[in-house]
Amino acid sequence: MTINRREAVQRVAALMGGMISAPAMAGIMGQKTNNGTFVSFTADQTTLIASVADVIIPTTKTPGAKAAGAEKFIINVVQDCYTKAEQETFYAGLTKLDADCKTKTGKGFVEANDIQKKEVLTACMLEGDAARKAKKGTVPFFFMIKELATTGYFTSKIGATEALEYLPIPGKFDGCMPLGPNQKTWTL
């Protein structure tokens, strides 16, 4: 049995709790929905995005988001699939996260230690959650980068073959097949 890209996207959506935004979906599908202008990211900002993604999905027994190159997926989706307003929200959130880290620790996010990064990112998440509950109308930065980091990671080669159980030539579909002890969930 082979699966097509649409089925793969549906499985990623299920893996993420059934919710995936239209821009992330378009990014997975390799579509470009923004034909207008886009914000550019510097090399330092790309490193910052990789560092944030690596806090969201760190290296454990398997490589993390940075090793999977999730930042490339994130930047592509932001530039190719987000509206100009969403891009500006993302860009402003990234800038604010780094500034908040400098204020709190005296270091930029990339230079901060792992504990400091988690604290700053947790504060960003709580701030975003409060904004979301207040229904401010825009998706907060934290939820944008979390979704993109997770989607980029699990649709990468590393995420699909090392973090998830991978079977290159699948057999029949069995939706109720139990997992063995310490077995990873199946990849797309």
KAGIFEN-V417417 format. One record per residue. N is the residue number from 1. PSI is psi in whole degrees, 0 to 359 (* if undefined). OMEGA is omega in radians with two decimals (999 if undefined). Layout:
N&PSI&OMEGA, N&PSI&OMEGA
This chain:
1&129&3.05, 2&154&3.09, 3&149&3.09, 4&177&-3.07, 5&321&-3.14, 6&316&3.11, 7&322&3.12, 8&317&3.12, 9&319&3.11, 10&322&3.13, 11&322&3.07, 12&318&3.12, 13&318&3.11, 14&320&3.12, 15&327&-3.11, 16&18&3.09, 17&17&3.07, 18&357&-3.11, 19&127&3.06, 20&135&-3.07, 21&160&3.12, 22&318&3.11, 23&319&3.12, 24&321&3.10, 25&315&3.12, 26&321&3.11, 27&319&3.10, 28&321&-3.10, 29&356&3.13, 30&23&-3.13, 31&157&3.06, 32&112&-3.11, 33&348&3.11, 34&107&3.12, 35&5&3.13, 36&207&3.13, 37&162&3.11, 38&157&3.09, 39&144&3.09, 40&150&3.12, 41&136&3.09, 42&171&3.09, 43&322&3.11, 44&321&3.12, 45&325&3.08, 46&318&3.08, 47&321&3.11, 48&316&3.11, 49&317&3.12, 50&321&-3.13, 51&319&3.10, 52&314&3.14, 53&324&-3.12, 54&338&3.01, 55&324&3.13, 56&315&3.08, 57&88&-3.10, 58&165&3.04, 59&128&3.06, 60&240&3.03, 61&342&3.10, 62&157&3.11, 63&151&-3.13, 64&190&-3.08, 65&324&3.14, 66&316&3.13, 67&330&-3.14, 68&351&-3.12, 69&30&-3.10, 70&332&-3.12, 71&329&3.11, 72&317&3.09, 73&315&-3.12, 74&310&-3.12, 75&318&3.12, 76&315&-3.12, 77&316&3.13, 78&314&-3.09, 79&321&-3.02, 80&338&-2.97, 81&342&3.12, 82&148&3.01, 83&167&3.13, 84&319&3.13, 85&318&3.11, 86&321&3.09, 87&317&-3.14, 88&323&3.06, 89&315&3.13, 90&311&-3.11, 91&315&3.13, 92&320&3.12, 93&320&3.11, 94&316&3.13, 95&317&-3.14, 96&319&3.13, 97&314&3.14, 98&318&3.13, 99&318&3.10, 100&321&3.12, 101&319&3.11, 102&320&3.13, 103&316&-3.07, 104&320&-3.00, 105&345&-3.06, 106&4&-3.14, 107&154&3.00, 108&165&-3.08, 109&318&-3.11, 110&323&-3.09, 111&343&-3.11, 112&157&3.09, 113&171&-3.04, 114&320&-3.13, 115&316&3.13, 116&319&3.12, 117&315&3.14, 118&319&3.14, 119&315&-3.13, 120&319&3.13, 121&325&3.07, 122&317&3.08, 123&320&3.10, 124&319&3.13, 125&314&-3.12, 126&320&3.09, 127&317&3.12, 128&322&3.13, 129&320&3.10, 130&319&3.12, 131&321&3.14, 132&319&3.12, 133&329&3.10, 134&357&3.11, 135&55&-3.13, 136&355&3.03, 137&338&3.12, 138&154&3.08, 139&124&-3.14, 140&152&-3.10, 141&313&-3.06, 142&316&-3.10, 143&330&3.06, 144&307&-3.05, 145&328&3.10, 146&313&3.13, 147&315&-3.10, 148&321&3.12, 149&315&-3.14, 150&313&-3.14, 151&314&3.13, 152&321&-3.13, 153&308&-3.04, 154&347&3.04, 155&3&3.07, 156&166&3.12, 157&315&-3.13, 158&312&-3.13, 159&319&-3.08, 160&331&-3.05, 161&338&-3.10, 162&325&3.14, 163&330&3.12, 164&160&3.07, 165&130&-3.05, 166&130&3.09, 167&102&-3.02, 168&331&3.10, 169&90&-3.05, 170&155&3.05, 171&212&-3.13, 172&157&3.12, 173&129&3.07, 174&101&-3.07, 175&347&-3.10, 176&24&-3.12, 177&123&-3.12, 178&149&3.06, 179&145&3.09, 180&170&3.10, 181&132&3.13, 182&16&3.12, 183&139&3.08, 184&158&3.06, 185&159&-3.06, 186&147&3.07, 187&177&3.12, 188&*&999
